[in-house]
Amino acid sequence: MMARRKEIDRERILDIAYKKALTDGIENLTARSIAQTGHFSTQPIYLEFKNMDGLRKEVLKRVSRTLRDEILQKKFIGEPLYDVDLSYLQFARDHRSLFSTIFVNGEFGDDLIRDTLMDLGHTKLREQYQRDLDPELEKWLIALNWIIVNGLAVMLVDGLIDYDQDNFVRIIKRQLESLFDRGSI
């Protein structure tokens, strides 16, 4: 007699949890909601993951990878730093609940997401301006950029603004280029 094949595996559970996180936010992931979506009991979830925190961490890792490798790699205007900024704003608009959970409420994986965004910001800044900057200045510029863009994203998610791409680019460029004009860079 053959051993019974496992029908609900780790990847299937992660796929369902990831899709639910995109629509409902990570904080709303429960074993019951994942099981209902996948049409199975909660038992496979707890066989594959120690607990829901472990599953949420795995989902957050996938969100981080997807942000870095796909979502924040879109091309809008052909300027790498501004393209990543516009991608981030589009992510906030398209996935309000998940964005709020991670970036506004500060829940789940602050370090992982922060490191992903900071590393990507450094890469895009170097691609766009193609010059060697003092490492401390570069770090400061990236932080300033994310402060500006995150502020815009929070206002967008909260319904306080609804600008088009041109207006977002104008705001971000004005802030960063004012540093160039003052000779800070």
ABEGO torsion letter per residue (X at the ends): XBBBBBABBAAAAAAAAAAAAAAAEAAABBAAAAAAAAGBBAAAAAAABABAAAAAAAAAAAAAAAAAAAAAABBAAGBAAAAAAAAAAAAAAABAAAAAAAAAAGBGGAAAAAAAAAAAAAAAAAAAAGBBBBAAAAAAAAAAAAAAAAAAAAAAAAGABBBBAAAAAAAAAAAAAAAAAAGAX
